[in-house]
Amino acid sequence: MRYAYPIEFTRDADGRVLASFPDVPEALTDGADQNEALSEAADSLNAALAAYVQHDRAIPLPSAARGRKLVPISAPVAAKLALYQAMRKQRISKVELARRLGVTEAVARRLVDPDHASKIERVEAALEALGVDLVVEDVA
């Protein structure tokens, strides 16, 4: 899955620019102008998707851009979301992930937690243990 979501901008009655994500309705922010709203939007999107993980909800698929700007998820969070999605798809618990990695359940729990800083190598190893490859792409 490509972790980049289309963003939409509107103006409120006070003239502030509202930024929203049709695929992740919980991710809302605003700014004095579009640039400020956009700079806040990535944090809002990361936080909303982290809440999906915390509440054991499926991560929404990003819709097609259709002329809208795409906001990418930060690489560390995207890797953790990929791990979370693979675990849900394969019905792997954190206990089972820990067993496969030879670590404690607390370590496995932190590997999936988008709010916890983890070394990318450890998240990649967990993905590999589930047969999933992580691909990073840069787009200009």
C-alpha positions in Angstrom: 0.0 0.0 0.0 1.2 3.5 -0.7 0.8 5.7 2.4 -0.1 9.0 0.8 -3.6 10.5 1.2 -5.4 13.2 -0.9 -6.0 16.4 1.0 -8.8 18.9 0.4 -8.8 22.6 1.3 -11.8 24.8 2.1 -12.3 28.2 3.8 -14.4 28.7 6.9 -16.5 31.7 7.7 -13.5 33.5 9.3 -11.4 33.0 6.2 -9.1 30.3 7.7 -8.1 27.4 5.4 -9.4 24.1 6.6 -7.5 20.9 5.6 -9.3 17.6 5.6 -8.7 14.1 4.3 -11.7 12.4 2.7 -10.3 8.9 3.5 -9.5 9.8 7.1 -12.2 12.1 8.5 -10.6 12.3 11.9 -7.6 14.1 10.4 -8.7 17.8 10.4 -6.6 20.9 10.8 -6.5 24.5 9.7 -4.2 27.4 9.1 -4.2 31.1 8.2 -3.4 30.1 4.6 -3.0 27.0 2.6 0.7 26.6 3.3 0.1 26.7 7.1 -2.8 24.3 6.8 -0.7 21.9 4.7 2.2 22.0 7.2 -0.1 21.1 10.0 -1.9 18.4 7.9 0.8 15.8 8.0 0.9 15.7 11.8 -2.9 15.6 11.9 -2.9 12.6 9.5 -0.2 10.7 11.4 -2.1 11.2 14.7 -5.4 10.1 13.2 -3.9 6.9 11.7 -2.1 6.2 15.0 -5.5 6.3 16.7 -6.8 3.7 14.2 -4.0 1.4 15.4 -4.6 2.2 19.1 -8.3 1.3 18.6 -7.6 -1.8 16.5 -9.4 -0.4 13.5 -8.6 -1.1 9.8 -6.4 1.5 8.2 -8.4 3.3 5.4 -7.1 2.9 1.9 -6.1 6.2 0.2 -8.4 7.1 -2.7 -7.0 8.3 -6.0 -5.6 11.8 -6.0 -7.9 13.1 -8.9 -6.0 16.4 -9.1 -5.7 16.8 -5.3 -2.3 17.1 -3.5 -1.2 13.9 -1.8 0.2 14.1 1.8 2.5 11.2 2.6 2.8 9.6 6.0 6.2 9.9 7.6 8.4 6.9 6.7 8.6 5.5 10.3 4.9 5.7 10.8 4.2 4.2 7.3 6.5 1.2 8.2 4.6 0.7 11.4 1.2 0.9 9.7 2.4 -1.7 7.2 3.4 -4.0 10.0 0.0 -3.4 11.7 -1.9 -4.1 8.5 0.1 -7.3 7.8 -0.6 -8.5 11.4 -4.3 -7.9 10.9 -4.4 -9.5 7.5 -2.6 -12.6 8.8 -4.3 -12.6 12.2 -1.0 -12.4 14.0 -1.2 -11.2 17.6 1.6 -9.2 19.3 2.4 -12.2 21.3 2.9 -14.3 18.2 4.9 -11.5 16.6 7.1 -11.4 19.7 7.6 -15.2 19.5 8.6 -15.0 15.8 11.1 -12.3 16.5 12.4 -13.8 19.8 11.5 -10.6 21.8 9.1 -9.8 24.6 5.5 -8.8 23.9 6.3 -5.3 25.1 8.9 -5.0 22.4 6.5 -6.2 19.8 3.8 -3.8 21.0 6.2 -0.9 20.7 7.1 -2.0 17.1 3.5 -1.6 16.1 2.9 1.7 18.0 3.2 4.7 15.7 3.7 7.0 18.7 6.8 5.0 19.8 10.2 5.6 18.2 11.6 2.3 16.9 14.6 1.6 14.7 13.5 1.1 11.2 15.7 -2.0 11.0 13.6 -3.6 13.7 10.3 -2.8 12.0 11.7 -4.1 8.7 12.7 -7.3 10.5 9.2 -7.7 11.8 7.8 -7.1 8.4 10.2 -9.7 6.9 9.1 -12.2 9.6 5.5 -11.8 8.2 6.7 -12.1 4.6 6.2 -8.4 3.7 8.7 -6.2 1.9 8.9 -2.5 2.7 9.5 -0.3 -0.3 10.4 3.4 0.0 9.6 5.7 -2.9 10.5 9.3 -3.5 8.3 11.4 -5.6 9.1 14.9 -6.8 
